Amino acid sequence: MKYIESFREGDRINDVYLCKFKQAALTKAGKPYDNVILQDKTGTIDAKIWDPGSVGIDEFDVMDYVAVTGDITSFQGNLQLSVKRARKAEEGEYEPRDYLPISDYDIDGMFTELKGYINSIKNPYLNRLLHAFFDNAAFEKKFKFHSAAKSVHHGFVGGLLEHTLSVTRNCDFFAKNYPILNRDLLLTAAMFHDVGKMAELSAFPENDYTDAGQLLGHIVIGCEWVSNEIKKIEGFPVVLANELKHCILAHHGELEFGSPKKPALVEAVCLSFADNLDAKMETMKELLSGVADNNLEWQGYNRLLESNFRKTSC
């Protein structure tokens, strides 16, 4: 496909794009037209349908994948697509990953690495619990495609997997460095800590908060999922179940950050640090990603990180 970042004035476009915005409007002469914003993974472009009722312009809605034919023009210094034909695309005409922000890392490779951590869990109950989730084909597909946030950090396809794997790596390092930690419990909690985001946020392309997400949040949802699966495993130790659920419930570290409980186990403390570390590092990465290496200008105050930042000099 021809990506939006490569569009040039005078190009004829005949491809499929994601509709992010659509609104009916009137010209100064009172003639109706449609304002549309189209998107792929490289960016967005303003589009105009100057004659919405004409032959070749079919109905489509926001968040539809739309097959469009049109010409690239320039208006007030900005590129614009003048749409001549448009219709809702059929499944098979597009690959969703071409239209959405996506992890820089190989998604299948990350999942294989995560499965390696699962196989390293020696406790039979925790091992069985992890396999009950991550061996499920439907769960795997959704988990690999989902984001970890609407914004802030890891808000892209594969973001939930990338974040989960990174937190698990952090926890594995901490477990090696601090023998006080129960590695099996810590890593299991790391792999489960954000699974509730699969219900808190809708799937791409929307990637927005669901009703359950607004009312319950991913911490409670994830704890419920894990608790329900534990009940299916005969003989699962009650104390271990409560310790795992506590780590999930406390992984934001503080009540004001959304945790129903403050950490009361050393593994819960460690998980909260590992989670916060990865979230902060990804936020910094995204903040500085568009800044040139030789640009040492201060980037301005960031409310999420509560500081002003610039790139390092070397």
N, C-alpha and C positions, 0 to 999 in steps of 0.2 A: 504494500500500500504506500501511498504518498503521504508522508507525515507533515503535520502542520508547520513544523519548524523549517521545512524546506520550501514552503509556498513562496512564490515570487509573482509580482504583478504581471498579468498577462497569461498566467497558467490556466489551463482548462482542467478542472477537477472532476473526477468520476470515481468516487470511492465511498466507503462507509465510515461514518463518524458518530460519536456519542453526542446526543442532544442534552446539554446541561441547562439550557434556558430557552424558553419560547414565550413570546408575548405579542398579542395583537396590538397594532398601533395605527395611527393615521398620519399621512403626509400633511404638509401645510395646506395642500389643496383639498384635503378631506378624503383622499383615496386610501383604502385599507392596505396594510402590509404587515408582515410578521418580522419581529426582531428575534433572532436565534443566535445562541452561542453553541458552537460545536467544539468538541474536545477529542484529542487523542493523548497518548502518554507524553508527547513532546510539548503540548500546550493547547491553547484555545484560539478561536478566531470568531469574530463577529460575522454573522451572515444575515442577509436580507432576502426575504421572499416578497418581491414587489407586487406579485399578482397571485395571492393565496388561493383564489378560486379557479385558476387556470388548469387546463388539461396537463397532467403530468405531476401536479402537486397533490399528493395524497395525504391523508391524515396521519399525524404522528404526534407523540407527546414527549414531555421532558423525561429523560432517562431511557428513551428508546434509542436503539442503534439505527441510524438513518442512512440510507443510500442516497447520495446527492450527486447531482451534476450541476456545475456552475463555473463561473469565471472569477478569477482573483483580480480585484481592482484596488485602487488606493483612494482613501478618503481622509483628508486632513492629516496626511502622513502615515496613516495606519492601513494595513492590509484588511480587505473585506471580501467576503465571498458573496457574489450575486447568484442566488440559487435559481436554476432554470427547471430542474426536475428534482423531486424528493419523494421518498416512500420509506416506510418502516422496513428495515432489513429483516430477513429471515435467519433463524439459527443456522449456522454453518457458513454464513456469508461473512462472518467476522470472528476474530479471536479476541475475547475480552481483555487479555493482557496487553494488546496493542493500544488500548484506550485509557489505561489506568496507570497511576504511579506504581512501580513495582520494586521489590528488593533488588539491591545490587548483587546479591549472592544467589547461587544456584539453589532453587527451592527444593528440588528433589534431594540434592546433596545435603542440605541442612536437615531435612527430615530423616535421612539415613543416619546422620550423626546423632540426632536426638534418640533414634531407636537404639543406637549403641549404648547410650546412657541408661535407657530402660533395661536393656539386657544385663547391665552391670549391677542392678539392684539385687542384693542377695536375699533380703527379706521376702519370703514367698507370698505373703499377703499383699505387700506393696507392689511386688513384681506383677502379680496377677491383676491387681487393680489398674496398673498402668497399661498393661496389654489389653484389658477390656475396652479402654478408650482408643488407644493409638493403633490397635490392629483392626479397628472397624473402618471399612473402606469409605463409608459416607462421612464419618468423623474426620478421617485423614484428608479427604478432598476439601472439606469446608475449612479445616484448620490451616491447611497450606495456602488457601486463597485469602484468608481473612486478614484484616488489619488489626493493630493493637490499639488504635485510637482514631477518633475522628480528626484530630489535629494533634499538635504538641510533639509527639514522637511516634515513629513507626506507623504512621497513618497511610500505609500503602499495601498493595497486594504482597503477601508473604511477611507482612510486618509482625503479625502475632507469632509466627514460627521463628522469625529472626530474633525477636525479643526474648521469647521463651528459651531458645537455645543459648543465647548470650547469658541470660540469668543463670541457667543451668551450668554453663561453663564457669561462671564466677563462683557459684556454690561449690562446684567440684574443687576448684582451687582453694577455697576457704577450708573445705573439709580436710584437705591434705595439710594445710598450714596450721589448723587448730584441731587437735585430736579430741577436744571436748565435744565436738559436733558429731551427731549421728548422721553419717553420710546418706544412708538409705532414706531416712525421713526427710532430710534437707533437700536432696535432689528430687524426690517424689513431689514434695511441696512446690519446688521450683517449676517442675513440668506442668503442674496443675494450677499454679497461682492465678493465671489469667484466662483459663478456659471459658469462664463465664462471659468473656467479651464476645464470644461467638453468638450470644443471645442479647447482650447489651447493645451491640451495634448491628445494624442491618448489613447484609452482604453488599459488596460493590455491584453496581456503580453508586448506589446511594450512600453507603458507609455513614449512616446517621443513627442517632439514638432511637431505639425501639421503645415501645410502651413499657415493656419489662425492664429495659435498661434505665428508664427514667424513674420507675417506681422502686426497683430493687437494687440495681447496680450489679456489676460483674462479680464483685466479691461474694455477695450473698448467692447469686445464681450459681457460680462455680462451686461453692461449698455445698449447695443443695444437690448438684449433679454428682459430686464425689460421694456425698452421704448416701444417696440413693443407690449408687453402684456398690458401695461397701455392704449394704444390706443383702446383696445377692451372693456375697462370698461367705460361705459357711465358716464359722469359727474365727472370723476377723476380730482380733483383740479390741475390746472396747477402748482401752486406754490409748492404744496406737491410733485408732480412728479419731479420737478426740484430739490427740496431739497433731495429727495431720490437718484436721479441720481448723484447729487453732492457728496453725501457720498460714493457712489460706486467708482466714478472717483477719489476721493481724499484719498482712504483708505490706500495707501502706504505712505502717509504723506508728502513726498518730491518729487519734480520733478525728482531729480537724482535717486530716487528709483522706478521710473516708473509711478508715478501718473500724469495724464494729468493736474490735478489741485491740488493746495495746499488746505488744509482744510480751509473753510471759514464759517463753522457752528460749533457750539459746539459739535453737534452729530458726525460730520465728524472727529473732533479732537479726540474725545473719541474712535470712531471706529478704527482709525489708531493706537492708543495706545493698544487697546484690541487685535487687529490683530498682532501687533509687539510683544506683551507680549507672546501670545500663540506660535508664531513661534519661539521665542528665547527659551522658556521653552522646547519645543519639540526638538529643536536642541541640547540643553544641555542634555536632556534625552538620545537622540540617541548617543551623543558623549561619555557619561559615562556608557552606558548600558553594555558594555563588560568589564568594569573595576571592579575588585573584591572590595567588601565593605571595606576590610582592606588595600587596595592599595591607599596610599596617595601620590603616585608619581605624579609629574606634567606631564600632558599629551601632552604638547607642544603647540605651538602657533596655534590658529585656525583662519584662515583668515576671515571666515564669522562672527565670534564673536569678532575678533580683540583683542584677549587676550589669555593668557595661563591659563589652568584650571586644577584643581584636585578635587577629591571627598572631601566632607565634613567629618570631623573626627567622627561625631556622627549621 
